[in-house]
Amino acid sequence: MRHTATGPKKNTAPRSDGRKVNATATQAVLRAVGHKLFGQLGYEGTSLGAICSEAGVTTGALYHHFGDKKGLFAAVAEELDAGLVALTATARARWRMADDPGICVKVRLCSGQGAAPNH
């Protein structure tokens, strides 16, 4: 608060909520470490202590954001699933484009590769 001759005045400038930024960053690092360790050691071989130590957070932070190790594992699995869905959609779209002779001609001409091959 700022003080003026008439008394305290609230600062009306919008501020970002640091807690949301920190929460998002904490969740991201926990998911990244979970992805790495679950991938290397498997679910059973990965301890909460190892996850939290590598992520640089407390076990309380992991419990707060994901409930438990199973919750973190589910979040990592959902993230991987979403990535695979997006990758599949991209591959499917590229396959359709490659199968369309009209698009093939446009892509090859725009890229300077000449006319389309005979299909």
TORGUTI-407300 format. One record per residue (C-alpha): residue number from 1; residue in one letter; x, y, z negated. Coordinates in nm, 3 decimals, always signed. Layout:
<recs>
pos->NUM; code->A; c1->X; c2->Y; c3->Z .
...
</recs>
This chain:
<recs>
pos->1; code->M; c1->+0.000; c2->+0.000; c3->+0.000 .
pos->2; code->R; c1->+0.114; c2->+0.352; c3->+0.072 .
pos->3; code->H; c1->+0.046; c2->+0.640; c3->-0.165 .
pos->4; code->T; c1->-0.072; c2->+0.979; c3->-0.043 .
pos->5; code->A; c1->-0.171; c2->+1.301; c3->-0.220 .
pos->6; code->T; c1->-0.526; c2->+1.166; c3->-0.249 .
pos->7; code->G; c1->-0.424; c2->+0.826; c3->-0.386 .
pos->8; code->P; c1->-0.336; c2->+0.484; c3->-0.252 .
pos->9; code->K; c1->-0.400; c2->+0.417; c3->+0.114 .
pos->10; code->K; c1->-0.425; c2->+0.069; c3->+0.258 .
pos->11; code->N; c1->-0.202; c2->-0.019; c3->+0.549 .
pos->12; code->T; c1->-0.444; c2->-0.091; c3->+0.834 .
pos->13; code->A; c1->-0.185; c2->-0.229; c3->+1.077 .
pos->14; code->P; c1->-0.258; c2->-0.594; c3->+1.164 .
pos->15; code->R; c1->-0.009; c2->-0.837; c3->+1.016 .
pos->16; code->S; c1->+0.057; c2->-1.194; c3->+1.112 .
pos->17; code->D; c1->-0.015; c2->-1.455; c3->+0.851 .
pos->18; code->G; c1->+0.326; c2->-1.597; c3->+0.766 .
pos->19; code->R; c1->+0.166; c2->-1.901; c3->+0.604 .
pos->20; code->K; c1->+0.009; c2->-2.007; c3->+0.935 .
pos->21; code->V; c1->+0.338; c2->-1.961; c3->+1.117 .
pos->22; code->N; c1->+0.523; c2->-2.161; c3->+0.851 .
pos->23; code->A; c1->+0.256; c2->-2.432; c3->+0.847 .
pos->24; code->T; c1->+0.273; c2->-2.470; c3->+1.224 .
pos->25; code->A; c1->+0.653; c2->-2.489; c3->+1.215 .
pos->26; code->T; c1->+0.650; c2->-2.741; c3->+0.928 .
pos->27; code->Q; c1->+0.398; c2->-2.962; c3->+1.110 .
pos->28; code->A; c1->+0.601; c2->-2.944; c3->+1.431 .
pos->29; code->V; c1->+0.928; c2->-3.044; c3->+1.264 .
pos->30; code->L; c1->+0.758; c2->-3.328; c3->+1.074 .
pos->31; code->R; c1->+0.604; c2->-3.460; c3->+1.399 .
pos->32; code->A; c1->+0.940; c2->-3.435; c3->+1.580 .
pos->33; code->V; c1->+1.127; c2->-3.616; c3->+1.303 .
pos->34; code->G; c1->+0.847; c2->-3.871; c3->+1.274 .
pos->35; code->H; c1->+0.864; c2->-3.934; c3->+1.648 .
pos->36; code->K; c1->+1.239; c2->-3.985; c3->+1.630 .
pos->37; code->L; c1->+1.245; c2->-4.209; c3->+1.323 .
pos->38; code->F; c1->+0.935; c2->-4.413; c3->+1.404 .
pos->39; code->G; c1->+1.084; c2->-4.470; c3->+1.749 .
pos->40; code->Q; c1->+1.422; c2->-4.575; c3->+1.611 .
pos->41; code->L; c1->+1.324; c2->-4.765; c3->+1.297 .
pos->42; code->G; c1->+0.958; c2->-4.852; c3->+1.343 .
pos->43; code->Y; c1->+0.679; c2->-4.764; c3->+1.103 .
pos->44; code->E; c1->+0.782; c2->-5.004; c3->+0.827 .
pos->45; code->G; c1->+1.150; c2->-4.912; c3->+0.851 .
pos->46; code->T; c1->+1.084; c2->-4.539; c3->+0.818 .
pos->47; code->S; c1->+1.060; c2->-4.404; c3->+0.466 .
pos->48; code->L; c1->+0.893; c2->-4.083; c3->+0.354 .
pos->49; code->G; c1->+1.222; c2->-3.981; c3->+0.196 .
pos->50; code->A; c1->+1.408; c2->-4.020; c3->+0.525 .
pos->51; code->I; c1->+1.145; c2->-3.820; c3->+0.713 .
pos->52; code->C; c1->+1.137; c2->-3.538; c3->+0.461 .
pos->53; code->S; c1->+1.515; c2->-3.527; c3->+0.421 .
pos->54; code->E; c1->+1.575; c2->-3.499; c3->+0.795 .
pos->55; code->A; c1->+1.291; c2->-3.248; c3->+0.835 .
pos->56; code->G; c1->+1.421; c2->-3.040; c3->+0.544 .
pos->57; code->V; c1->+1.086; c2->-3.039; c3->+0.362 .
pos->58; code->T; c1->+0.947; c2->-3.186; c3->+0.043 .
pos->59; code->T; c1->+0.727; c2->-3.494; c3->+0.029 .
pos->60; code->G; c1->+0.458; c2->-3.257; c3->-0.100 .
pos->61; code->A; c1->+0.471; c2->-3.073; c3->+0.231 .
pos->62; code->L; c1->+0.424; c2->-3.397; c3->+0.423 .
pos->63; code->Y; c1->+0.131; c2->-3.495; c3->+0.199 .
pos->64; code->H; c1->-0.019; c2->-3.147; c3->+0.235 .
pos->65; code->H; c1->-0.009; c2->-3.146; c3->+0.616 .
pos->66; code->F; c1->-0.066; c2->-3.513; c3->+0.702 .
pos->67; code->G; c1->-0.200; c2->-3.684; c3->+0.390 .
pos->68; code->D; c1->+0.056; c2->-3.966; c3->+0.398 .
pos->69; code->K; c1->+0.295; c2->-4.153; c3->+0.627 .
pos->70; code->K; c1->+0.002; c2->-4.310; c3->+0.812 .
pos->71; code->G; c1->-0.140; c2->-3.962; c3->+0.882 .
pos->72; code->L; c1->+0.193; c2->-3.846; c3->+1.026 .
pos->73; code->F; c1->+0.217; c2->-4.163; c3->+1.232 .
pos->74; code->A; c1->-0.134; c2->-4.101; c3->+1.368 .
pos->75; code->A; c1->-0.041; c2->-3.741; c3->+1.458 .
pos->76; code->V; c1->+0.272; c2->-3.862; c3->+1.640 .
pos->77; code->A; c1->+0.070; c2->-4.129; c3->+1.823 .
pos->78; code->E; c1->-0.195; c2->-3.872; c3->+1.927 .
pos->79; code->E; c1->+0.078; c2->-3.639; c3->+2.056 .
pos->80; code->L; c1->+0.235; c2->-3.921; c3->+2.257 .
pos->81; code->D; c1->-0.105; c2->-4.023; c3->+2.391 .
pos->82; code->A; c1->-0.181; c2->-3.667; c3->+2.501 .
pos->83; code->G; c1->+0.156; c2->-3.651; c3->+2.676 .
pos->84; code->L; c1->+0.090; c2->-3.976; c3->+2.859 .
pos->85; code->V; c1->-0.256; c2->-3.859; c3->+2.967 .
pos->86; code->A; c1->-0.107; c2->-3.536; c3->+3.106 .
pos->87; code->L; c1->+0.175; c2->-3.724; c3->+3.280 .
pos->88; code->T; c1->-0.074; c2->-3.966; c3->+3.436 .
pos->89; code->A; c1->-0.291; c2->-3.680; c3->+3.560 .
pos->90; code->T; c1->+0.012; c2->-3.509; c3->+3.716 .
pos->91; code->A; c1->+0.126; c2->-3.831; c3->+3.884 .
pos->92; code->R; c1->-0.225; c2->-3.899; c3->+4.013 .
pos->93; code->A; c1->-0.248; c2->-3.547; c3->+4.159 .
pos->94; code->R; c1->+0.092; c2->-3.582; c3->+4.328 .
pos->95; code->W; c1->-0.007; c2->-3.921; c3->+4.467 .
pos->96; code->R; c1->-0.323; c2->-3.772; c3->+4.616 .
pos->97; code->M; c1->-0.124; c2->-3.488; c3->+4.771 .
pos->98; code->A; c1->+0.129; c2->-3.730; c3->+4.922 .
pos->99; code->D; c1->-0.155; c2->-3.937; c3->+5.063 .
pos->100; code->D; c1->-0.312; c2->-3.634; c3->+5.236 .
pos->101; code->P; c1->-0.135; c2->-3.576; c3->+5.574 .
pos->102; code->G; c1->-0.255; c2->-3.213; c3->+5.586 .
pos->103; code->I; c1->-0.098; c2->-3.131; c3->+5.251 .
pos->104; code->C; c1->+0.211; c2->-3.328; c3->+5.342 .
pos->105; code->V; c1->+0.260; c2->-3.114; c3->+5.654 .
pos->106; code->K; c1->+0.213; c2->-2.790; c3->+5.456 .
pos->107; code->V; c1->+0.457; c2->-2.896; c3->+5.185 .
pos->108; code->R; c1->+0.723; c2->-3.009; c3->+5.432 .
pos->109; code->L; c1->+0.690; c2->-2.696; c3->+5.647 .
pos->110; code->C; c1->+0.699; c2->-2.463; c3->+5.347 .
pos->111; code->S; c1->+1.003; c2->-2.641; c3->+5.208 .
pos->112; code->G; c1->+1.188; c2->-2.615; c3->+5.540 .
pos->113; code->Q; c1->+1.195; c2->-2.991; c3->+5.595 .
pos->114; code->G; c1->+1.021; c2->-2.981; c3->+5.932 .
pos->115; code->A; c1->+0.712; c2->-3.165; c3->+6.047 .
pos->116; code->A; c1->+0.543; c2->-3.445; c3->+5.858 .
pos->117; code->P; c1->+0.655; c2->-3.801; c3->+5.922 .
pos->118; code->N; c1->+0.434; c2->-4.030; c3->+6.127 .
pos->119; code->H; c1->+0.178; c2->-4.202; c3->+5.906 .
</recs>
